[in-house]
Amino acid sequence: MISSISGFVQIAKDNSLEANHQKAIHNICNFLFFHLELQDLVLFLNTANSGIIQNLAYGKKGNSQSTLVKNPIHLQLGQGITGTAAESKKVRCIKDVSKCKEYISDITKCVSE
């Protein structure tokens, strides 16, 4: 895990001077997706109006390469599982979203989030 964190920090440093922020975001998400062996990863970014918006997707909601989300979901902080996690700045692990009233489905149904 230490080498993974070091790699993440190095990617952030390597991209900190790039004018193209989307490329830096892609590189960081690519690193997380493959090194943490995730099944999928959806990146939300903060918006100017105290909300978040989907940006990139990998895995089941995208593919093994990042894809920009074509019809992104906009959420307010505190809305749904993702908006609540963003508002509290804490990780939430939901094993069965079918039992969670806060779950907001996007493209495909999933079991956990």
C-alpha positions as CSV (number, residue, x, y, z in Angstrom):
1,M,0.0,0.0,0.0
2,I,2.9,2.4,0.7
3,S,4.2,2.0,-2.8
4,S,0.7,2.7,-4.2
5,I,0.4,5.9,-2.1
6,S,3.9,7.0,-3.2
7,G,2.9,6.3,-6.8
8,F,-0.3,8.4,-6.4
9,V,1.7,11.3,-4.9
10,Q,4.2,11.1,-7.8
11,I,1.5,11.2,-10.4
12,A,0.0,14.2,-8.7
13,K,3.4,15.9,-8.7
14,D,4.1,15.1,-12.3
15,N,0.8,16.6,-13.3
16,S,0.7,19.6,-11.0
17,L,2.2,21.9,-13.7
18,E,0.1,20.7,-16.6
19,A,-2.3,23.2,-18.1
20,N,-4.6,20.3,-19.0
21,H,-6.3,19.4,-15.7
22,Q,-8.5,16.7,-17.4
23,K,-5.3,14.8,-18.3
24,A,-4.1,15.0,-14.7
25,I,-7.4,13.8,-13.4
26,H,-7.4,10.9,-15.9
27,N,-3.9,9.9,-14.8
28,I,-4.8,9.9,-11.1
29,C,-8.0,7.9,-11.7
30,N,-6.2,5.5,-13.9
31,F,-3.7,4.8,-11.2
32,L,-6.4,4.3,-8.5
33,F,-8.5,2.1,-10.8
34,F,-5.7,-0.3,-11.6
35,H,-3.6,-0.3,-8.5
36,L,-6.5,-0.6,-6.1
37,E,-8.0,-3.3,-8.4
38,L,-11.4,-1.6,-8.4
39,Q,-14.3,-3.1,-10.4
40,D,-15.5,0.4,-11.4
41,L,-14.7,4.0,-10.5
42,V,-16.8,7.1,-11.2
43,L,-15.3,10.4,-10.5
44,F,-17.4,13.4,-9.4
45,L,-16.1,16.9,-9.4
46,N,-17.2,19.9,-7.3
47,T,-19.4,22.5,-9.0
48,A,-19.7,26.2,-8.4
49,N,-23.1,25.8,-6.9
50,S,-22.2,23.5,-3.9
51,G,-22.9,20.4,-5.8
52,I,-21.0,17.6,-7.6
53,I,-21.1,16.3,-11.2
54,Q,-20.0,13.1,-12.8
55,N,-16.8,13.5,-14.9
56,L,-15.0,10.2,-15.6
57,A,-16.0,6.5,-15.5
58,Y,-14.0,3.3,-15.6
59,G,-15.1,-0.3,-15.4
60,K,-18.7,-1.4,-15.6
61,K,-19.9,2.3,-15.8
62,G,-17.2,3.1,-18.4
63,N,-14.6,0.6,-19.6
64,S,-11.0,-0.3,-18.7
65,Q,-10.0,3.1,-20.2
66,S,-11.5,6.3,-18.8
67,T,-14.5,7.7,-20.6
68,L,-16.0,11.1,-20.1
69,V,-19.6,10.8,-18.8
70,K,-21.9,11.9,-21.7
71,N,-25.0,12.6,-19.6
72,P,-23.6,13.4,-16.2
73,I,-25.6,13.4,-13.0
74,H,-25.6,16.6,-11.0
75,L,-26.0,16.1,-7.3
76,Q,-26.3,18.6,-4.4
77,L,-24.0,18.0,-1.4
78,G,-25.9,15.6,0.9
79,Q,-28.0,14.1,-2.0
80,G,-27.7,10.4,-2.4
81,I,-24.9,8.2,-1.2
82,T,-22.2,10.0,-3.3
83,G,-23.5,13.5,-2.3
84,T,-23.6,12.6,1.4
85,A,-20.0,11.2,1.2
86,A,-18.8,14.4,-0.6
87,E,-20.5,16.6,2.0
88,S,-19.1,14.7,5.0
89,K,-15.7,14.1,3.3
90,K,-15.9,10.5,4.6
91,V,-15.9,7.2,2.7
92,R,-19.2,5.3,2.7
93,C,-19.3,1.6,1.9
94,I,-22.7,0.3,1.1
95,K,-22.8,-3.5,0.7
96,D,-26.4,-3.6,-0.7
97,V,-27.7,-0.4,-2.2
98,S,-31.2,-2.0,-2.7
99,K,-31.6,-1.6,1.0
100,C,-30.4,2.1,1.0
101,K,-33.0,4.8,0.5
102,E,-30.3,7.3,-0.5
103,Y,-29.2,5.3,-3.6
104,I,-29.6,7.1,-6.9
105,S,-29.1,4.9,-9.9
106,D,-27.2,6.3,-12.8
107,I,-26.5,4.2,-16.0
108,T,-26.7,0.7,-14.6
109,K,-28.0,-0.9,-11.4
110,C,-25.3,-2.1,-9.0
111,V,-25.2,-4.0,-5.8
112,S,-22.7,-2.0,-3.8
113,E,-21.2,1.4,-3.8
